[in-house]
Amino acid sequence: PHKLVEGCLVAGRAMGARAAYIYIRGEFYNEASNLQVAIREAYEAGLIGQDSCGSGYAFDVFVVRGAGAYICGEETALIESIEGKQGKPRLKPPFPADVGVFGCPTTVANVETVSVAPTICRRGGDRGFMAAPSPPCPFPPPLLLSPGVDWMNKVMGRFVRGDAQVAEIDALWEISKQIEGHTICALGDGAAWPVQGLIRHFRPELEERMRRYNE
């Protein structure tokens, strides 16, 4: 739990935030208790509070226990629960970055992401993200996702310059349709849809840029 408290301070200082609310499902009583002990120790050591680490920066950490509602995994429902209301999603806009907890700008993040921030700061990004000996995704999709997405990225780079042929627009469309809906995770769809939207709505602009480049 101490890594999470440290991560909250690092993330909060980077964003200029003054408080962190750690939301824990109600059934995780022991975990919430252990976290509360770590927070108290951090206060006693002067690491957080009105003079965090002797820097003059005020930063507080609070633990909020939920009632185990699945819907509170949605960020605005979680914010409603923190405020003591029924955990129901809010209409957007406004987004939490503008109007969040108690009307203040709020960033909602997973505790694992926050916890690893201090380690990345200490070791550096290069060491923190070294390649693993095995691929992160154990499922081989019908279309080789990495080569397909990499190819689309390279083609899009040439489209930006106009260094391409009109026929490549159709080829890019076909590849994106083969990737879409044929992968285990959402990475395929997330890579294909922006490309499809560009071609669908801005094909004339793409063709004009290619024409000017080839003149």
RAZISUL-V156942 format. One record per backbone hydrogen bond with DSSP energy under -0.5 kcal/mol. CO is the residue of the C=O (numbers start at 0). NH is the residue of the N-H. E is the energy in kcal/mol with one decimal. If there is no record, write none. Layout:
CO,NH,E ; CO,NH,E
This chain:
0,4,-1.9 ; 1,5,-2.5 ; 2,6,-2.7 ; 3,7,-2.4 ; 4,8,-1.9 ; 5,9,-2.5 ; 6,10,-2.9 ; 7,11,-2.8 ; 8,12,-2.6 ; 9,13,-2.1 ; 10,14,-1.8 ; 11,15,-1.2 ; 11,16,-2.6 ; 17,59,-1.9 ; 19,21,-0.6 ; 19,61,-3.0 ; 20,22,-0.7 ; 21,23,-0.5 ; 21,63,-2.8 ; 23,65,-3.1 ; 24,27,-1.7 ; 26,28,-1.7 ; 27,31,-1.9 ; 28,32,-2.4 ; 29,33,-2.7 ; 30,34,-2.3 ; 31,35,-2.2 ; 32,36,-1.9 ; 33,37,-2.0 ; 34,38,-2.3 ; 35,39,-2.3 ; 36,40,-2.4 ; 37,41,-2.0 ; 38,42,-2.2 ; 39,43,-2.6 ; 40,44,-1.9 ; 41,46,-2.2 ; 41,47,-1.0 ; 42,45,-1.3 ; 45,52,-2.4 ; 45,53,-0.6 ; 48,51,-0.7 ; 48,58,-2.8 ; 50,53,-2.2 ; 51,54,-2.2 ; 51,56,-0.5 ; 55,57,-0.5 ; 56,51,-2.7 ; 56,58,-0.5 ; 58,48,-2.6 ; 59,19,-2.1 ; 61,21,-3.2 ; 63,23,-2.8 ; 63,65,-0.5 ; 68,71,-1.1 ; 69,72,-1.9 ; 70,73,-2.1 ; 73,77,-2.5 ; 74,78,-2.0 ; 75,79,-2.1 ; 76,80,-2.1 ; 77,81,-2.3 ; 78,82,-1.8 ; 79,84,-2.6 ; 80,83,-1.7 ; 85,87,-2.0 ; 94,97,-2.3 ; 94,98,-2.8 ; 95,105,-2.9 ; 99,102,-1.8 ; 100,103,-2.1 ; 103,99,-1.9 ; 106,108,-0.5 ; 109,113,-2.0 ; 110,114,-2.6 ; 111,115,-1.4 ; 112,116,-0.6 ; 113,116,-0.9 ; 115,119,-2.1 ; 116,120,-2.2 ; 117,121,-2.1 ; 118,122,-2.8 ; 119,123,-2.5 ; 123,127,-1.7 ; 124,128,-1.5 ; 126,129,-0.9 ; 135,137,-0.6 ; 137,139,-0.5 ; 138,140,-0.8 ; 142,144,-0.7 ; 143,147,-2.0 ; 144,148,-3.1 ; 145,149,-2.6 ; 146,150,-2.5 ; 147,151,-2.2 ; 148,152,-2.3 ; 149,153,-2.1 ; 150,154,-2.5 ; 151,155,-2.7 ; 152,156,-1.8 ; 153,157,-1.5 ; 154,158,-2.3 ; 155,159,-1.9 ; 156,160,-1.0 ; 157,161,-1.8 ; 157,162,-1.6 ; 161,163,-2.1 ; 164,167,-1.4 ; 164,168,-0.5 ; 165,168,-1.6 ; 165,169,-0.8 ; 166,170,-1.7 ; 167,171,-2.6 ; 168,172,-2.1 ; 169,173,-2.3 ; 170,174,-2.3 ; 171,175,-2.3 ; 172,176,-1.9 ; 173,177,-1.7 ; 174,178,-1.9 ; 175,179,-2.3 ; 178,181,-1.9 ; 181,141,-0.8 ; 181,142,-0.5 ; 184,187,-0.5 ; 185,189,-2.6 ; 186,190,-1.7 ; 187,191,-2.2 ; 188,192,-2.6 ; 189,193,-0.5 ; 190,194,-0.7 ; 191,195,-2.4 ; 192,196,-2.7 ; 193,197,-2.1 ; 194,198,-2.3 ; 195,199,-2.8 ; 196,200,-2.1 ; 197,201,-2.5 ; 198,202,-0.8 ; 201,205,-2.0 ; 202,206,-2.6 ; 203,207,-2.3 ; 204,208,-2.2 ; 205,209,-2.1 ; 206,210,-2.3 ; 207,211,-2.4 ; 208,212,-2.0 ; 209,213,-1.9 ; 210,214,-0.6 ; 211,214,-0.7
